[in-house]
Amino acid sequence: MANVPLDMIVAVVNEDVIMESELINKVESARNQIQQRGGQIPPGNVLERQVLDGLIQSRIQLQLADRAGIRVNDESLNSAINNIAANNNVSLSQFREILEEDGYSYEKFREELRNEIKLSQLRKRFVENTINVTEKEIDNFLANKKFQGDEESEIRLSHILLALPDSATEEETAEVKKLAENIRQEIIAGADFAEIANTVSDGQNAKNGGDLGWRKPADIPSLFAEYIPNMKKGDVSEPIQSSSGFHLIQITDVKSEKKIVIMQTLSRHILVKTDQFVSDKQARDKLIKLKNRIKRGDDFAMLAKGNSDDSMSAIDGGSLGWMSPGELVAEFQREIDRLQPNEISEPFRTQFGWHIVQVLERREHDNTESIKRSKAREAIYKRKLDEAVQSWARELRDEAYVEYRLDDY
């Protein structure tokens, strides 16, 4: 009878162990993934150590998930697998066949996916839910991008220089600074920057009204760069001192990056919810009667206040305010998209109940700033989350008992 090699323990993690067979399988899987990506495979001992450290981290976190009572039932797991199959445009049975053709156990895949979902829920509870992105952080992020020249925008600057002699006394310096402050106040009060620059500026561009031309953020003189992010079109800086004297700058115009214009809709609705006392038919019939009353001259807003089960919008006569595409559930969006202004829909159903909706107005809206801030929020959130997850994982690792059982560890 042939000798069967014994499976060895390669690491002890708190009350659990990692076996050599598991490590070998994971190393082989990691090697195959790197090859598929066309990456450079690390030396064998380096890859083995990286994979083992990853297994240890996962084991520590799964132990915490168990202690925290995080469970993934079969129904949730089956739903996740069905979604994976659908995203790959195959049926569940075809997906299972593909796994088995690749030599991968379906049951093993199920348990590994169950663990991945548990870890995701664990990180959401202990890390993701603690991440907060403030409006100030978004402002700073966007200002920094502008300062670094990461955007396609250009700024047109105008400049006034009140020169100081090389050997200016404190009194002379204070006098010129006071003059600069007075000029700034005049401009803020409505005086024309270009006319004043043409009259009093000692700068090279004085005769052009102080115009420095269009500048990309990266091309702005370093003396002015720190002031620009906090300024908008028309703003005039505080006096900026340099060895040459005191400077005033104004952003006279801005060329922004390509605008993103969307169509917004102003609408109002009446909602009737269904429950054990109100059937779908009863809800629909009620809305048909309300629509007929509106046709006969009754006021939509008054009927919404007295009949709509959407308490938030009912207060405002059913108004949903200006809404952008994607802010409403799909069924509701489809209904308002097909309506003309002032037209009222037939009763229709969404997950919230039965509705009638009236489109009041449509407008084109420049959504560039909103999308820019949304992207900034996502970038900040991802950075903070990555940092928080790494810090959290290190803390868990430091608190855990880990013993390596391989000779070269």
C-alpha positions in Angstrom: 0.0 0.0 0.0 1.4 3.4 -1.1 2.3 5.9 1.6 -0.1 8.9 1.7 1.7 12.1 2.7 0.3 13.6 5.9 -1.4 17.0 5.7 0.6 19.4 7.9 -0.5 22.4 9.9 1.3 25.5 8.5 -0.2 28.1 10.8 -2.2 28.3 14.0 -4.7 31.2 14.1 -6.3 31.7 17.5 -8.3 28.5 18.0 -8.1 27.5 14.3 -5.5 26.0 12.0 -4.5 26.4 8.3 -3.4 23.2 6.6 -0.7 22.7 4.0 -3.2 21.4 1.5 -5.2 24.6 1.7 -2.1 26.7 1.3 -0.9 24.7 -1.7 -4.3 25.1 -3.4 -4.5 28.8 -2.8 -0.9 29.3 -4.0 -1.8 27.5 -7.2 -4.9 29.5 -7.7 -3.0 32.8 -7.1 -0.4 31.7 -9.6 -3.0 31.0 -12.3 -4.8 34.3 -11.7 -1.5 36.2 -12.1 -0.7 34.4 -15.3 -4.2 35.2 -16.7 -3.6 38.8 -16.0 -0.2 38.7 -17.7 1.6 39.7 -14.5 5.0 38.8 -13.1 4.8 35.8 -10.8 6.8 36.4 -7.6 9.4 33.8 -6.5 7.8 30.7 -4.9 8.6 31.4 -1.3 7.5 35.1 -1.6 4.2 34.1 -3.2 3.7 31.4 -0.6 4.2 33.9 2.2 1.8 36.4 0.6 -0.9 33.8 0.2 -0.4 32.5 3.8 -0.6 36.0 5.2 -3.9 36.5 3.3 -5.3 33.2 4.6 -4.4 34.3 8.1 -6.1 37.7 7.7 -9.2 36.0 6.3 -9.3 33.4 9.1 -9.0 36.1 11.8 -11.9 38.1 10.2 -14.1 35.1 9.7 -13.6 34.2 13.4 -14.8 37.8 14.3 -17.7 37.4 12.0 -18.8 34.3 13.7 -18.5 36.0 17.1 -20.5 38.9 15.8 -23.3 36.6 14.7 -22.9 37.3 11.0 -24.6 34.5 9.0 -25.2 33.9 5.3 -28.2 31.6 4.8 -28.6 29.4 1.8 -31.3 31.6 0.2 -28.9 34.6 0.2 -26.1 32.5 -1.1 -28.2 31.0 -3.9 -29.3 34.5 -4.9 -25.7 35.6 -5.1 -24.7 32.6 -7.2 -27.7 33.2 -9.6 -26.6 36.8 -10.0 -23.0 35.7 -10.9 -24.3 33.3 -13.4 -26.7 35.9 -14.9 -23.8 38.4 -15.2 -21.9 35.9 -17.2 -24.9 35.2 -19.4 -25.2 31.6 -18.5 -27.8 29.5 -16.6 -27.0 28.2 -13.1 -26.6 24.6 -14.5 -24.2 25.9 -17.2 -22.3 27.9 -14.6 -21.9 24.7 -12.5 -20.7 22.8 -15.5 -18.1 25.4 -16.3 -16.7 25.3 -12.7 -16.5 21.5 -12.8 -14.8 21.6 -16.3 -12.2 23.9 -14.8 -11.6 21.3 -12.0 -13.3 23.5 -9.4 -15.7 21.9 -6.9 -19.1 23.6 -6.9 -19.6 23.0 -3.2 -16.1 24.5 -2.5 -17.1 27.5 -4.6 -20.3 27.9 -2.6 -18.5 27.9 0.7 -15.8 30.3 -0.4 -18.4 32.7 -1.7 -20.3 32.4 1.6 -17.1 33.4 3.4 -16.6 36.3 1.0 -20.1 37.6 1.7 -19.5 37.2 5.4 -16.3 39.2 5.2 -18.1 41.9 3.2 -20.8 42.2 5.8 -18.2 42.3 8.5 -16.3 45.1 6.9 -19.5 47.0 6.3 -20.5 46.7 10.0 -17.1 47.5 11.5 -15.5 49.8 8.9 -17.7 51.0 6.0 -20.4 52.4 8.3 -17.9 54.5 10.2 -16.6 56.3 7.1 -17.9 59.9 6.6 -17.1 62.3 3.8 -17.7 66.0 4.7 -18.6 68.8 2.3 -15.4 70.5 3.4 -13.3 67.5 2.4 -15.0 67.6 -1.0 -14.2 71.3 -1.4 -10.6 70.8 -0.5 -10.3 67.8 -2.9 -11.7 69.8 -5.8 -9.6 72.8 -4.9 -6.5 70.7 -4.8 -7.3 69.1 -8.2 -7.7 72.6 -9.6 -4.4 73.7 -8.1 -2.6 70.6 -9.5 -4.0 71.2 -13.0 -5.9 68.0 -13.1 -8.9 69.6 -14.7 -9.4 71.0 -18.1 -10.5 74.4 -16.9 -8.7 77.6 -17.7 -8.7 80.9 -15.7 -8.4 84.4 -17.0 -6.5 86.6 -14.5 -6.1 90.3 -14.1 -3.3 91.8 -12.0 -2.4 95.0 -10.2 1.1 95.6 -8.8 1.8 98.4 -6.3 5.6 98.4 -6.3 7.9 98.9 -3.3 11.5 100.2 -3.5 14.2 97.7 -2.6 15.0 99.6 0.6 11.4 100.3 1.7 10.9 101.3 5.3 8.1 99.8 7.5 6.2 103.0 7.1 6.4 102.9 3.3 5.4 99.2 3.3 2.4 99.9 5.5 1.4 102.8 3.4 1.4 100.8 0.1 -0.4 97.9 1.8 -3.1 100.3 2.9 -3.4 101.7 -0.6 -3.8 98.2 -2.0 -6.5 97.4 0.6 -8.4 100.6 -0.4 -8.2 99.8 -4.1 -9.5 96.3 -3.3 -12.5 97.8 -1.5 -13.2 100.1 -4.4 -13.2 97.2 -6.9 -15.5 95.2 -4.6 -17.8 98.2 -4.4 -18.1 98.2 -8.2 -15.0 100.0 -9.6 -13.6 98.6 -12.8 -10.5 96.5 -12.2 -9.1 97.1 -15.7 -9.4 100.9 -15.4 -7.7 101.0 -12.0 -4.9 98.7 -13.3 -4.4 101.0 -16.3 -4.1 103.9 -13.9 -2.1 102.8 -10.9 -0.5 99.4 -11.6 3.2 99.1 -11.9 2.9 95.7 -13.5 4.0 94.9 -17.1 0.4 94.3 -18.2 -0.9 97.6 -16.7 -1.7 99.1 -20.2 -3.8 96.0 -21.0 -5.9 96.6 -17.8 -3.7 94.1 -15.9 -4.8 91.2 -18.1 -2.6 88.2 -17.7 -4.5 86.1 -20.2 -5.9 82.6 -20.0 -3.9 80.3 -17.7 -4.3 76.6 -16.9 -4.1 76.0 -13.2 -0.6 74.6 -13.5 0.5 77.7 -15.3 -0.6 80.2 -12.6 2.4 82.0 -10.9 3.3 80.2 -7.7 2.9 83.5 -5.8 -0.9 83.4 -6.6 -1.5 79.7 -6.7 -2.6 79.2 -3.1 -5.2 82.0 -3.4 -6.9 80.7 -6.6 -8.6 77.6 -5.2 -10.6 79.7 -2.8 -11.7 82.3 -5.4 -14.5 82.3 -8.0 -15.2 84.5 -11.0 -15.2 88.2 -10.1 -13.4 87.7 -6.8 -10.5 90.0 -5.9 -7.7 88.7 -3.6 -6.4 90.2 -0.4 -3.2 92.2 -1.0 -0.4 89.6 -1.7 3.1 90.8 -0.6 6.2 89.9 -2.5 9.7 91.4 -2.8 8.3 93.5 -5.7 5.4 95.0 -3.7 1.8 94.3 -3.1 -0.4 92.5 -5.7 -4.1 92.2 -6.3 -5.5 89.6 -8.6 -9.0 89.0 -10.0 -10.5 86.0 -11.7 -12.2 87.8 -14.6 -13.4 84.7 -16.4 -13.4 80.9 -16.3 -13.5 78.2 -19.0 -14.8 75.1 -17.3 -14.4 71.6 -18.4 -17.1 70.2 -20.7 -20.6 70.8 -19.2 -22.9 67.9 -18.4 -26.4 69.0 -19.1 -29.4 66.8 -18.1 -33.1 67.2 -18.5 -34.9 67.6 -15.1 -38.6 67.1 -14.5 -40.9 68.9 -12.1 -43.8 66.7 -11.2 -46.4 65.9 -8.6 -48.2 62.7 -7.7 -50.8 61.0 -5.5 -49.9 57.7 -3.9 -52.3 55.1 -2.6 -50.7 52.2 -0.7 -52.0 48.7 -0.6 -52.3 46.5 2.5 -54.6 43.9 4.0 -57.4 46.5 3.9 -56.7 48.1 0.5 -56.4 45.8 -2.6 -54.7 46.7 -5.9 -58.1 47.1 -7.5 -59.3 49.4 -4.8 -56.2 51.5 -5.0 -56.4 51.8 -8.8 -60.2 52.6 -8.7 -59.6 55.3 -6.1 -56.9 57.0 -8.4 -59.2 56.8 -11.4 -61.9 58.7 -9.5 -59.3 61.3 -8.3 -58.1 61.7 -11.9 -61.6 62.2 -13.1 -62.2 64.9 -10.4 -59.1 66.7 -11.6 -60.4 66.6 -15.2 -63.6 68.2 -14.0 -61.7 71.0 -12.4 -60.7 69.9 -8.8 -57.3 71.1 -7.7 -54.6 68.4 -7.9 -52.6 69.8 -5.0 -55.7 69.9 -2.7 -56.6 66.3 -3.6 -53.0 65.2 -3.0 -53.0 66.8 0.4 -56.2 65.0 1.4 -55.6 61.6 -0.3 -51.9 60.8 -0.9 -50.2 58.3 1.3 -46.9 59.9 0.6 -46.9 62.1 3.6 -43.7 64.0 2.7 -44.9 65.2 -0.7 -48.6 65.5 0.3 -47.8 68.5 2.5 -46.6 70.3 -0.7 -49.5 69.3 -2.8 -47.8 66.1 -4.1 -44.8 67.9 -5.5 -41.7 65.9 -5.9 -39.6 68.9 -6.8 -37.1 69.0 -9.7 -35.8 65.5 -10.2 -32.9 64.2 -12.3 -32.9 61.0 -14.3 -32.1 58.0 -12.1 -33.5 59.6 -8.9 -36.8 57.9 -9.2 -37.6 54.2 -9.4 -37.6 52.8 -12.9 -41.4 52.4 -13.2 -42.0 56.0 -12.1 -39.3 57.3 -14.4 -40.9 55.5 -17.4 -44.3 57.1 -16.7 -43.1 60.7 -16.4 -40.8 60.3 -19.5 -43.9 59.6 -21.7 -46.0 62.5 -20.3 -46.2 65.9 -21.8 -46.3 69.0 -19.5 -49.6 69.2 -17.6 -50.6 65.7 -18.7 -51.7 63.2 -16.0 -50.8 59.5 -16.2 -53.1 56.6 -15.9 -52.8 54.8 -12.5 -49.6 52.7 -12.4 -47.9 50.5 -9.8 -44.5 50.7 -8.2 -43.0 49.0 -5.1 -44.5 51.8 -3.0 -48.1 51.3 -4.2 -50.3 52.9 -6.9 -49.8 56.4 -8.3 -51.0 59.0 -10.7 -48.4 61.6 -11.7 -48.6 64.9 -13.5 -45.6 66.5 -15.2 -45.6 70.2 -14.6 -42.4 71.4 -16.3 -39.1 70.3 -17.8 -35.8 72.2 -17.9 -32.2 71.7 -19.0 -29.9 71.7 -16.0 -26.2 72.0 -15.8 -25.2 69.0 -13.7 -21.5 69.4 -14.1 -20.8 70.6 -10.5 -23.1 67.9 -9.0 -21.4 65.1 -10.9 -17.9 66.6 -10.1 -18.8 66.6 -6.4 -20.2 63.1 -6.6 -17.0 61.8 -8.2 -14.9 63.6 -5.6 -17.0 62.1 -2.8 -16.5 58.6 -4.3 -12.7 59.1 -4.6 -12.4 60.4 -1.0 -14.6 57.6 0.3 -12.6 55.0 -1.4 -9.3 56.4 -0.1 -10.6 56.7 3.4 -12.1 53.2 3.2 -8.9 51.6 1.9 -6.9 53.3 4.7 -9.5 52.3 7.4 -9.7 48.7 6.2 -5.9 48.3 6.3 -5.7 49.9 9.7 -8.5 47.7 11.0 -7.0 44.5 9.6 -3.6 45.3 11.2 -5.3 45.9 14.6 -7.1 42.5 14.3 -3.8 40.8 13.3 -1.9 42.4 16.2 -4.6 41.2 18.7 -4.7 37.6 17.3 -2.5 34.7 18.3 -0.7 33.5 15.2 1.9 30.7 15.1 3.8 29.7 12.0 4.6 26.0 11.7 6.7 26.1 8.5 10.5 25.8 8.9 11.3 28.9 6.8 8.9 31.2 8.6 
